[in-house]
Structures are given as C-alpha cells and as structure tokens.
Amino acid sequence: TLISYNSLPRFPATTRDMAVAVAIDAPVGDMVRVARVAAGELLESIELFDIYTGDKIEAGLKSVAISFVYRHAERTLTDEEVTEAHNRVFAELETKFAAVLRK
C-alpha cells in the first residue's frame, strides 16, 4: 500500500464567505462551478454551507451561502488580490444567475 503525503502550506489562507439571493430554481451546483472558475488560480477550496428559503427572504428566492478559501503557494496574498478574485465571483454569479448580494 502506497501512502502519499502533501506538505503543509507555508503561507496563510484567507477565507471569505458570500451569500446571494437567487431564483428558487437556480441550479446550485452550476453556481458553485461558475464561482470556482471565476475565482481563478488563487482559490484553494470552495464549500456550499447554506441554502435558505423561508420567511426572511422574498418569495420565489433562496439564499445560497458559499465559503471560499484563497491561498498562494509561494507568498502571502494581499487583501486587494483576494477582493479582486471575490468580486469576479460575484460579478459572474450576478451575470449568469441574477444573483443579489445579501448583507
């Protein structure tokens, strides 16, 4: 049996969450795929952590919350780099799924 190991990252990760309101029939799997591509090479991982429908959101909509972990293998990322990647994600979700940022 072969056991493979990955070295521990030398540089810190930055985690950002995003919650958007979209049409109730918007395909969440497609949203995650679009977000992954839009985030680019700085994205280390992405995780859907909440889908909410109920009285705290407008009828016909659902809230989708996604967590993003950004990291560079050779240096610490700047806040501006992470913000730029995160803004690209929202722009794509807004364009493709009519997403509205929830606060």
C-alpha positions as a Markdown table, in Angstrom:
| # | Residue | x | y | z |
|---|---|---|---|---|
| 1 | Thr | 0.0 | 0.0 | 0.0 |
| 2 | Leu | 1.3 | 3.4 | -1.0 |
| 3 | Ile | 0.8 | 6.3 | 1.2 |
| 4 | Ser | 1.2 | 9.8 | -0.2 |
| 5 | Tyr | 1.6 | 12.9 | 1.8 |
| 6 | Asn | 1.2 | 16.6 | 0.9 |
| 7 | Ser | 3.4 | 19.2 | 2.6 |
| 8 | Leu | 1.7 | 21.7 | 4.8 |
| 9 | Pro | 1.2 | 25.1 | 3.3 |
| 10 | Arg | 3.8 | 27.7 | 4.2 |
| 11 | Phe | 1.6 | 30.7 | 3.7 |
| 12 | Pro | -1.7 | 31.6 | 5.3 |
| 13 | Ala | -5.1 | 31.2 | 3.7 |
| 14 | Thr | -7.8 | 33.9 | 3.5 |
| 15 | Thr | -11.4 | 32.8 | 3.9 |
| 16 | Arg | -14.3 | 34.8 | 2.5 |
| 17 | Asp | -18.0 | 34.0 | 2.6 |
| 18 | Met | -20.6 | 35.1 | 0.2 |
| 19 | Ala | -24.4 | 34.9 | 0.5 |
| 20 | Val | -26.5 | 35.7 | -2.5 |
| 21 | Ala | -30.2 | 35.7 | -3.2 |
| 22 | Val | -31.2 | 33.9 | -6.5 |
| 23 | Ala | -34.3 | 32.5 | -8.1 |
| 24 | Ile | -35.6 | 29.4 | -6.2 |
| 25 | Asp | -34.9 | 27.2 | -9.3 |
| 26 | Ala | -31.3 | 28.4 | -9.8 |
| 27 | Pro | -29.1 | 25.3 | -10.0 |
| 28 | Val | -26.8 | 25.5 | -7.0 |
| 29 | Gly | -24.3 | 23.0 | -8.5 |
| 30 | Asp | -23.9 | 25.2 | -11.5 |
| 31 | Met | -23.5 | 28.3 | -9.3 |
| 32 | Val | -20.6 | 26.6 | -7.4 |
| 33 | Arg | -18.9 | 25.6 | -10.7 |
| 34 | Val | -19.2 | 29.1 | -12.1 |
| 35 | Ala | -17.8 | 30.5 | -8.8 |
| 36 | Arg | -14.9 | 28.1 | -8.9 |
| 37 | Val | -13.9 | 29.2 | -12.4 |
| 38 | Ala | -14.4 | 32.9 | -11.7 |
| 39 | Ala | -12.2 | 32.8 | -8.5 |
| 40 | Gly | -9.3 | 31.7 | -10.6 |
| 41 | Glu | -6.0 | 30.2 | -9.5 |
| 42 | Leu | -5.9 | 31.7 | -6.1 |
| 43 | Leu | -8.9 | 29.6 | -5.0 |
| 44 | Glu | -7.8 | 26.7 | -2.8 |
| 45 | Ser | -11.3 | 25.4 | -1.9 |
| 46 | Ile | -14.9 | 26.2 | -2.1 |
| 47 | Glu | -17.8 | 24.9 | 0.0 |
| 48 | Leu | -21.5 | 25.5 | -0.1 |
| 49 | Phe | -22.6 | 25.9 | 3.5 |
| 50 | Asp | -26.2 | 27.0 | 3.4 |
| 51 | Ile | -29.3 | 27.2 | 1.3 |
| 52 | Tyr | -32.2 | 29.0 | 2.9 |
| 53 | Thr | -35.8 | 29.6 | 1.9 |
| 54 | Gly | -38.3 | 31.0 | 4.3 |
| 55 | Asp | -39.9 | 34.0 | 5.7 |
| 56 | Lys | -36.7 | 36.0 | 5.9 |
| 57 | Ile | -36.2 | 36.1 | 2.2 |
| 58 | Glu | -38.5 | 37.3 | -0.6 |
| 59 | Ala | -40.9 | 34.7 | -2.1 |
| 60 | Gly | -39.5 | 33.0 | -5.1 |
| 61 | Leu | -36.0 | 33.4 | -4.0 |
| 62 | Lys | -33.5 | 31.4 | -2.0 |
| 63 | Ser | -30.3 | 32.4 | -0.2 |
| 64 | Val | -27.1 | 30.5 | -1.2 |
| 65 | Ala | -24.1 | 30.9 | 1.0 |
| 66 | Ile | -20.6 | 29.8 | -0.1 |
| 67 | Ser | -17.3 | 29.8 | 1.6 |
| 68 | Phe | -14.1 | 30.4 | -0.3 |
| 69 | Val | -10.5 | 29.7 | 0.8 |
| 70 | Tyr | -7.8 | 31.7 | -1.1 |
| 71 | Arg | -4.1 | 30.9 | -0.9 |
| 72 | His | -0.9 | 31.3 | -3.0 |
| 73 | Ala | 1.7 | 28.6 | -2.7 |
| 74 | Glu | 4.7 | 30.9 | -2.7 |
| 75 | Arg | 3.6 | 34.1 | -0.9 |
| 76 | Thr | 1.0 | 35.7 | 1.3 |
| 77 | Leu | -1.9 | 37.2 | -0.7 |
| 78 | Thr | -2.8 | 40.8 | -0.3 |
| 79 | Asp | -6.3 | 41.9 | 0.6 |
| 80 | Glu | -6.6 | 43.5 | -2.8 |
| 81 | Glu | -5.8 | 40.3 | -4.6 |
| 82 | Val | -8.4 | 38.4 | -2.6 |
| 83 | Thr | -11.0 | 41.1 | -3.0 |
| 84 | Glu | -10.4 | 41.2 | -6.8 |
| 85 | Ala | -11.0 | 37.4 | -7.1 |
| 86 | His | -14.0 | 37.6 | -4.8 |
| 87 | Asn | -15.5 | 40.4 | -6.8 |
| 88 | Arg | -15.1 | 38.4 | -10.0 |
| 89 | Val | -17.0 | 35.6 | -8.4 |
| 90 | Phe | -19.9 | 37.9 | -7.5 |
| 91 | Ala | -19.9 | 39.5 | -11.0 |
| 92 | Glu | -20.2 | 36.1 | -12.7 |
| 93 | Leu | -23.0 | 35.0 | -10.3 |
| 94 | Glu | -24.8 | 38.3 | -10.9 |
| 95 | Thr | -24.5 | 37.9 | -14.7 |
| 96 | Lys | -25.3 | 34.2 | -15.0 |
| 97 | Phe | -27.9 | 33.8 | -12.2 |
| 98 | Ala | -29.2 | 37.3 | -11.5 |
| 99 | Ala | -27.7 | 37.0 | -8.0 |
| 100 | Val | -28.1 | 39.8 | -5.5 |
| 101 | Leu | -25.6 | 40.1 | -2.7 |
| 102 | Arg | -27.1 | 39.6 | 0.8 |
| 103 | Lys | -25.8 | 41.6 | 3.7 |
